Each structure stands twice: as structure tokens, then as C-alpha cells.
Amino acid sequence: MRNGIFVGIHVGVAALMMVATFPGRTQGLGMVTEALLADFQMDRTLYASYNLWATLLGSLFCLPAGYWLDRLGCKKVLAFVLATLGAVVLWMSSLRESHAAFFIALLLTRGLGQSALSVASIALVSKYFQKRQLGLAMGVYSLLTALFFMVAFGGMGAALRAGIPWREAWGGIGVILIAVCLPIVLLSVRRPPGDGTGDMTDGVTGDVTDGSGNDVLAGMTCRQALWTPAFWIFALAASFYGLVVSGIGLFNESILAERGFDTAMYHRLLVLPLPFALFCNVLAGYLCRYVKIHYVLAGTLFPMSVALFLFPLIRTDWQVYCYAFLMSGTGGAVTVLFFSAWAELFGRREVGRIQGVAQMATVFASAVGPLLFALSWRHAESYTPVFFFSGGLTFLFAVLACRLQLPKNA
């Protein structure tokens, strides 16, 4: 019973840790982009270039994060990353004119938040649940993550609308990371049930079993997983989704303005579609128990491709709401699939390393997204070309997912 309680707590803590990546995520930065551009006197292309290189270099943080998660366990890695990220966010909020210092701060928030902390958050669930429980656990995890992000976006939006300067709001996030999130990790994270040696694999070699005799470390090595088509279809499909939403997230005010919508609509679309995304989180987790995971992925990508194709044609409020709900719903499903695919397809033997490589691919793609959208605006003075391109490639990934053969142990 006690182990069951701690395992349940870990799902909530993992969701909170994913929301703690807020300052390192494109959507979080997107909320202060306009004020930041004015404050540092940067144009969009320069900012997109900074973001590109910060995210590309920051993606490299995924690899050591995955390695140390498999070696040291979740608690130590989470504590270190949270403390460091909080300090960097506080420092970033105090910067004034230096572009070089801003770039370093952006690099560290991307590397520690979007990369390392994301890998650790997902691993906190992957390492505590067996394959038969993983889909449901990830569904609940994604549901809680979406709810917590709803609070984060709503709170940050309310603060900015109330006239609080972006520096003060940003610094408040750093305080929350250190004063709230860090103590929660230190007090609540425990070693997985049945493992008496450490926080999952502290110095453990060979097979490890839980109390029921299940081999909790069975599965492929990272190298073996990388040789499978399944890894690359899931990683690249999720990465391209990240590319699209990072570009949209960073420039969404401008994207909506092109279609004739104001800032108030931008803030409404950050929050209103989230309940539908929550429903899709649970639905995707439920479907993964009865339908092969690659078919669920294909069924998610097809409607996303339709939404991207049709966006340049929207003109009215109800049309933009439909687009936002469809993108949020497919995003909720892709999130669950990305979180649960690695342990389900390849086992838990080196799931930290496998998730680290997959997360690095998504972070790399998210770096390219804003630059792609900025270039579309520079050369065509419109975002329409990039939406048509994104819709076509998303459709291709859906077709490939339908034809995918899964590993034998999946």
C-alpha cells in the first residue's frame, strides 16, 4: 500500500516537474517575446537565430541527463537541474542590454529546462511503472501536466495583463523553482518499488526484479533501439510536431494577427482548448491499451495535417477556435504517445538513455521551427507557405506510421 501511494505521488511530481520546464519552453518564452524584443532591441530573425543555436546546443543536455538518470536515479538529477535552472532564470530576469549574456541565459534555460528536466520528468514515470500499467500512468501524467500548464499559462498571462513587467514575472518563476519545486522533489521522490539498491539503477548490473518477480530492467539497449525503424518513426514524427508547435508558439501573436485576430484572442487560445487536450490525453492512454501504438499515432497525425492545411483559410472566430481545439487535441495525444512509446517499445533497461536521444531530436526540431516560421515571414511576408509545408509532411508521417512494423517485444 505504501509503495502504491509513493508511486501515485510520483506521477503528480513528474507532471509538476514537466511544468517546471516552462521557462525553457517555446510557449513560455512566447509569452514574453514581444516585450523581450522591445527591451533588447532585437528583430525577429536575430531572436529566432539566437533561439535556434540556444536550442540546438541545449539539446545536447539530453544525453548526459539520460545517462545520469540511469546511473544516479531521478531524485539527484531532478534536484540538481531544478536548483540550477532556478538560478539561471533569476539571472536572466536581471539582464539589461547585453545580447551575449542573454544568449548564454537562453542556452542554459533551453538546455536545463526543455532538455534535461523534460527527460528527467518522463523518466520518473517510465521507471516506476510496468509495461501493462504504463499507458494509463502516462495518460494520467499527461492529464495532470496539461492541468498544471493551464494554471501556469493562466497565471503568467494574468500577471502580464495586470501590467507586471516581464522581468518581475520571469524572476518569480525562478523563485518558484527553487523555493517550491526543489523541496517537493527532495521530500517526495523515492526509489521504485522492489528496488533496494538505489533510485532504480544505482550501480545495478544484470537483471533486477520487483516483488512479483517481473524483470523491471528487461528490454533493448539504447544502441539496439536506435537500429529499429520504430524508434525513428516515433522520434521524427514527435520531433516534427515539436517543430511546428515551437514555431507557432513563439510567433503566435503575429500568426493570429495576420489572420485578423487580436492579442486577446491569443491569450484565450492559450487556455480555452486545454480541456479538450486533457480529454485527448486520457483517450490516447486508453486506446494504447487496446490498439497498437503506431495506429494511435497515425490516427493522431491525420487530423493534425488537416488543421495545418486549413489554417491559412480561416477568417472567423469559430474557425480559429476549431483550429485551436484540433491542434490542442492532437497535441495532447502526441504527448502521451511520446511519453509512453519508449518504455513500451523497448523496455526499461536503458530507457533513460533512449528517452534522452528521443528528447534531443525533439529539442533539435523545436530549434528549427521558429527559424522556419521567421524565414517564411521574411521571404513571403506570410506564414501561409510554412503551414502548407507542415501539413503535407505531417500527412506523410501519418502514412509511415500506418505501415510501421513494431519490435517483436512490443
N, C-alpha and C positions, 0 to 999 in steps of 0.2 A: 504493500500500500504506500509506504513512504517513498520507495523508488518511483512508483507511478505518479505521485504528487510532484516529485522533483522533475520527472520527465515532462509533465504537463507545464510546469513553470518554465522549463527551458524553451518551449515553443513561444510563450509570451516574451521571454527575454530576447530570444533570437529575433522576433519581429521588432522589438524596440531597438535592437542593435542595427537592423536594416534601416529603420527610420533615422537613426543617428548618422547615417551616411548623407543626410540632407545637404550639408554644406559642400560636399564633394560631388553632388549630382547636378546634372544639367538643369533639371527642373528647379532645384533650389537656387542655383546661380541665376536662372532665368528670371526669378522674382526681383532681383536687384540689378539686372543687366542694364536697363535704361539709366538708372541713377549712377551706376558704376561707370558707364561710358562717358557720361557728362562729367563726373568727378575727376576721372583720369584723362579726360580729353582724348579718347581713342575712337577711331571709326570702327565700323562693324567688321571689316575684313581683318584689320590688325588684331582685334579682340578674338575673332574666330581663329586666327593663326596662333595666338597665344594659347587659346583653348586646345587647339589641335596638338601642339607639342607638349603641353602640360599633360594632356590625357594620354598621348602615346607613351611618353616616358613614365607617367603614373601607372600605366597598365603593367609595367614590369614588376610593380609591387605585388602583383597577384602570385607570382611564382614563389618567392620566399614565404609569403603568407601561407600558401598551401603546404609547403614543406614543413614549416614550423607548427602548423596545426596538426599534422600527422606525427610530429616528434614531441611537441610540448603540450598539446591539447588546447582546447578552446579558451579556458579561463585566462591563462597567462597571455595569450596572443590578444584576446579582446581587451584586457586591461591595459596593455602597452599601447595598442592602437588608439583606444579612446582617449587616454591621457595625452598622447602626442597630438592627435587631431584637435582636441580641445584647445591646446596651447597654440597651435597654428592658426585656428580660427580667430582667437583673441588677437594674435599678432596681425593678422590680415585686416581686422577691423580698425587697427590703429595706423595703417599705412596712409600716406598722403599723395605724393606725386611720383614716386619712383616706379617706373614701369618694370625695372629689373626685380625689385623686391616684390612687386605684385605678381610677377610671373613665378617666382620661387614659391610664394604662398599658394598660388593657384595649382602649381605642380604638386605640392605636398597635400593640399586638400583633395585633389583628384586621386593621388596615389594611396593615401591613408584612408580616405572615405569611400570613394567609388570603387576602389580596387580591393585593398586589404580587408577593410571592415565588412564589405559585402561578402567576400569569400568566407570570412570567419562566421558571419551570421548564418549563412546557408549551411555551413559545416556543423553548426551547433544543433541543427535538426537532423541532418543526414547521419551523424554519428550516434544519435540516440534512438533511432527507430529502425526496426527490421523492415525488409522489403514489403511484407504484407501490410504494414502499417504506414508506410512512407507516403503514399498518395494522399491519404486522409490527413496525415500530420502536416504535409506541405500545403494542403488546401486550407487548413485552419491557420497555419503560419501566414499564408498569403492574405487571408481574410483579415487577420489582426494587423498585418503590415499595412494594408490599404486603409484600415480604420485609423491607425496611428498617423499615417501620412495625411489623411484627411484633416486630422487635428493640427498637424504641423503646417500644412499649406494654409488652412483657415486661420491659424494663429499668426503666421507670418504676414499673410495678406491683410489681416485686421490691423496689425501693428503698422504696416506701411501706409494703409489708408488713413490711419489716425494721425499721420504726419511724423511718426518716429523716424529719424534719419536711418538710412540703411546701415551705417556703421554701428549704431547702438543696437539695432535688431540683430545684426550679424554677431556682434560680441556677446549678446545674450545667448545665442546658440552655443558658443564656446563654453560659457558658464554652465549651461545645462549638461553638456557632455561630461564635464569634469565633476560637477557637484551632484548630479543626479544619476547619469548612466553608469559612470565608473563604480560607485558604491553598489549599485544593483548587481553588476557583474560579480564583484568581489564577494557579495553576501549570498548570491543565489545559485551560481553555476557550480555544479557538482560533476564528479566523474560518472560515466554511463553505468547503468545497471549491470551487475555481473562482472565488472572490471575492477579488480582490486589492486591494480598496479599503477594507475595514473589516470590522467584525463583522457583516456581512450588508448593511446599507444605509447605512453612514456617508456621508452626503452623496450617495448614489447616486440619480439620477433616470433614468427611462426603463427600458429592458429590460436585464436582466443575465442572462448565460448561464453555465452551468457548462462543464466541459471537453468535454462531449459535445454542446454546442450547445443544451441544453434551457433554456428560459426559466424561470429559478428564481423570478422575481417576477411571473409571469403570474397573472391572476385578477381578482376583483372588488375594488372599493374597499370600505371599511367602510360607506359610505352605501348602496352598491348591495346589499350583503349584508343590511343591515337592512330592505330593502324586500321581501325574499323570505319566503314562509311557512316555508321550511325552517329559516331561522335561528331563528325564534320557536318552532317546534315543538321543535327540539332544545334551545334555550336554556331554554324554560319547563319542559320535561319534566325536564331535568337539574336545574333550579332547584328544582322541587318535590321531587325525590328528595333534594336537599340540605336542604330544609326539614324533611322527615321525619327524616332521619338526624341532623340537628343537634338536633332536639327529643329524639329517643331517646338520642342520645349524652350530652347534658347531664344528663338525669334518669334514666338507665338503671337506676341502683341503685334508685331509687324505683319505677320502672316494673316492674322484676322483683319487688320486694318486694310490690307489690300482687297479683301472681300467686302469691306464696308462696315466692319464691326468695331466697337469702341473698347476702351480699357475695362469698362465694367463687365462686358461680355467675357473678356479674357479671364478676369477673376472668377466669374461664375463658372466658367468651364473647368477651372482647376478643381472645383469641389462637387458640383452637381452630378457629374457622371459616375462618381466614385461608388455609390451604392450598387450600380449595375456591374461595375468591375468586381465588387465583393461577391455578388451572385455568381459571376463567371469564375471567380476563384474556386468557390465551392463546387460548382458544376464540373469544372475541369478535373479537380481532385477526385470527384465521384466517378466520372467517366473513365479515369485511368485505372479504376479497379475492375472494369468490365470490358474496356475497349483497348486494343493495342495502342501504345502511347504515340506511335508515329501517325496513326489515323486521327488521333485527337489533335495533333499538331497540324496536320493538313486541314482539318475542319476549322481550325482557328485562323489559318493564314488566308484561306479563300475569301472570307468576308472582309478581312483587313485590306486585301488587294482592291476590292470593290470600293471601300471607303476612300482609299488614296486616289483612285481613278476619278471618283466623282467630286472630290473636294473643290477642284478649280471651277466647278459649275454651280456651287451653292450661292444663293443670293439672300435668303430669308433666315429669320431666327430659327424656325423649326428645322430647316435644313442643316444649319450648323450644329444644332442640338443632336440631331440624328447622327451626324458625322462623329461628334464627340463621344456619344454613347457607344457607337460601334467601335471606335478606336480604343475606348476605355475597356470595353468588354473583351475584345481580342487581346488587349494588353494584359488584362487580368489572367486570361487563360495561358498566354505565353509565359507569364511569370511563374505560374505553378509548374508548367512543363519544364522550364529551365531549372527550377529549384530541385525537382524530383527526378529528372532524367538520369543524372549521373550515377547515383547510388542504385537506381532501379535497373539501369542497363549494364553497369559494370561492377556492381557490388561495392563494399565499403573498405576493401583492402587498402587502396590508396586514393580514397575519394577526395581527400583534401587537395592532393596534387592535381587530380583530374579536374576538379572544380576550379582550381587556380588557373589552369590553362584555358578552360572554357570562359572564365570570367575575364581573363586577359584579352581574349578575342572580342568579347562584347565591349570592353572598355576601349579597345583599339578602334572598333567600328564607331562607337559613340564620339570619338575624337574627330572622325572624318565627317560625321553628319552635319554639324554646324557649318563647317567649311563648305560642304557641298551646297547647302542652302544659301550661304552667303554668296557663293560664286554664281548660283542661279540668279540671284537678285542683281548682282553686278553686271552680268552679261545680257540678261534678258529683261531686267527691270521687272521681274515677276518670279514668283515661286512655282508657277504652273509647270514648267519643264521637269523640275525635280519631283513633283507629285506624280506625274505620269510615269517617269522612270521608276520610281519606288513601287508604284502599283504593279508594273509589269514584272519586276524582279521578285516581288512577294508572291505573285501568282506562280512563277517558276519554282520557287522553294516549296510551295504547296504541292505541286505536281511531283517533285522529287521525294517529298515526304510520303506521299501515297505509295510510291514504288519501292520504298526502302525495305531492306531485309534486316531485321534486328539480330544482335548477337544471340548465340544459342542459349545462353543462360538468362536472357531477358524474358 
